[in-house]
Amino acid sequence: MKSTHYDQATVSYNAGDYPQALKGYYRCLKEDWDGFGAGDAGLLYHRIGNCLIKMRNLKEAVVSYQKALQDDGYPEKTSIQVNLGTTFNGIGAHEDAITCFNKALADATYATPYRAHMGLGNAYTKLGQHVEAGMAFRDAALDGGNPNPVKALTGLASTFMVLGRPDDAVEAYRAVLDFPVADDTRRTLLECLARAYVAAGRHQEGLDAFEGALAMGGAALTREGLEDYLKARTAVGPASEEASAPPAPAEAADPFAGLDLSVQSPSGPSVPVSIGSEGAYGQGVGTIPHPGDTGFFTLSDADLIATGKRQMRKERKLRHTGLWAFLVILVLLVAVLGAGVAAYTQGVGIPSQEKVITDFFAAHAGTEPVEGYWIDTAAEDRSTFTRLLDGVARTSDVRILSIDSKAMASQALVDAKLAEGGMLHYRIDLVRDVLGWKISGIEMVFASTL
């Protein structure tokens, strides 16, 4: 854009002087409009929207972002959709926010989908659609491009507590603690881990975690945390009575509100995370209107069961594709191969289950096509197949724990080590493909379901 007003406003914008930048951009709109080229209006309204966000004028920011979208020559439409969705969340228009985030995710070239998934999680949570919120936060946590999955993983751990699955919550909190986070956040996470231990009846481990949190200093335990701390001390017995009394409890509140949940480098400083190429909202994954709004969601047992049944029906359809053909092949092999039937019924295949699994993860980690490792899927099941892949971490560092093999189907338990640290567990279903194997289903599992 050739405009002195724009250039001067951008200097203020880059320096963080957003009121001055806003004045310059408005002056550019008023005095330089006749000289605008393709995309200039979109760029200007995009910048104006960002300034208004920084100044907490959300309603006017919505109008500016919408005007930016009207410029067909401006290429940053997906970034605007994410910023607009975040702003809609800030003013309580959560259904409009969902529309924006889904439009961003529909762009196959969108490089950072975890931002839209986090926004979806926030919107669905506010609307009480907790199943959808949980899936969105999960997708955000598993996105290989997400530099800071702590926020989403913490929400998952909190959800397990709400569901009465404290052992799974323990594993999730431990996974979060594998990341280097700020000390005050680590202290709060240790308290949450301790409460999960106590809820699971693992009182000594809970007491140890509480003592670790208290040793870090900082804020006092919450009232709920203090109750669980005393419960753990009582359950452990006289040996715990020597421990010093905990500080007075803090007022009950969102335990993560205001904390820095950004991942830190080994040297200490937090890694800044921006929202879109034109929307740097600050450190970590905190978004409008407040960082504390994005981390927690709930899920009822009824909702979980209903969702699980729907997903099982979709996966069963994938797994049964071609099953009749496999049975026919089995009969032919019995007749033709004779002595090879014994090995076949014990799960021997070319390629083997182990090779199919390791090659699948390697291809997925390298963003290579993985269809060759999966059973053929009908066109209408393609979206289900894509969603299943969204839940698989992009890592080639996998370890096969066990394989339960049968003639026509097998099931494997696999550990996948994340590049950022931590470990995810998967249950993988495989079915026969002539003499070899192909994957028919994959799901992430937690400790209590292994």
Protein Blocks (a to p, Z undefined) as FASTA:
>chain_A
ZZfklmmmmmmmmnopaklmmmmmmmmmmmmmmmpcehklmmmmmmmmmmmmmnopaklm
mmmmmmmmmmmkbmklmmmmmmmmmmmmmnopamlmmmmmmmmmmpmklmblmlmmmmmm
mmmmmnopaklmmmmmmmmmmmmklmblmlmmmmmmmmmmmnopaklmmmmmmmmmmpcc
dfklmmmmmmmmmmmmmmnopaklmmmmmmmmmmngmjdddfklmmmmmmmmmmnommlm
mpccdddddddddfkgoiafbdcdfklpacdddehjklcgbehjbdcfbfklmmgccddf
klmmmmmmmmmmmmmmmmmgoklmmmmmmmmmmmmnommmmmmmnopacddfklmmmmmm
mmmmnopafklmpccddfklmmmmmmmmmmpccdfbdcdfbdcddfkbccdddddddfkg
pjdddddddddehjbccdfbdcdddfklZZ
